[in-house]
Amino acid sequence: MTATFRSYVAIGDSFTEGLMDFADDPEHSDPATDGFRGWADRLAEQLVTSPAGSPDLTYANLAIRGRLTDQVLSEQLPRALELAPDLVSICTGGNDCLRPYTNIDDLADELEAAVVQLREAGIAVLMANGFDTETASPLLRAVRPRVATYNSHLWTIAQRHGCYMLDLWGLRELYATQMWADDRIHLSAAGHELVSRQALATLEGTAGTRRGFAMPERPGRPVRQAVTEETAWVRTHLAPWVSRRLRGVSSGDGLVAKLPTLTPVCGDADAEVRGDADAGTTPSA
């Protein structure tokens, strides 16, 4: 029988914060200070009318962009345990896999210890495995074997401790061009919507069986267009990322969780999470 969740807390990095999902307000102009919607926010809205959720669902999102796993576990996990929800989504490790010095086995050990804490507290856990970077930029394509190894550990952890697994690697529709933002690292609004629907199906036990691992076809580009677009991408997105790495800073430095307190959720089609002056703070630089 499908579990009924009356409270949900999301922890993680930019993926769970919802970076680049401007669906609620396309006039957003400053990604450093404006709020994002994201798959976890969408999932919370969907749980209000789902047999897996509750009309009285409360929700908190503690995720902050740029966070490494040890930061997520030291900063966000204690707060999640304090809130004592029925469900926690814990999606982390992508930023760690990008760093060549990260020991993937140790990373999995860290995450498993956190999952054990949550499960011993009687909290259901939704995990997510890593994206397949086969068709990504060369920088991300190079980490595919590391992500695959990490994913194998995640499936083991989920099986050992009775967790739900949101399978992003196998969600091949997610790798269509329109599912990704211009930076090619974060999802677009369409991508976040697809992930939220898959997450809901996972919690409801209705996730459909898919076959095959072929990537969606992507349109070809004339050489001149490709060179122009790749040059613009390097200048706009890759160079700032490299610069932050060299300076030892993160895009999330100085930011706070956008929804740090369990808050009632609207479930209608155009709903947004309802916050108050104390709970619904937006990130600040």
Protein Blocks (a to p, Z undefined) as FASTA:
>chain_A
ZZddfbdcdeddfklnogoiaklomkbcblklpccebjmlmmmmmmmmgcklcfkbccdd
fbdehiafklmmmmmmmmmmmnopabdcddehjlmmmpmkbcfklmmmmmmmmmmmmmmn
opacdddddddfklmcfklmmmmmmmmmmmmmmmmmmmmnopacddfklmmmlmgfklpc
fkomaccfklmmmmmmmmmmmmnopaccdedjbdcddddddfklmmmmmmmmmmmmmmmm
mmmmmnopafkgoiacfblbccdddfbfkbccdddfklmpccdZZ
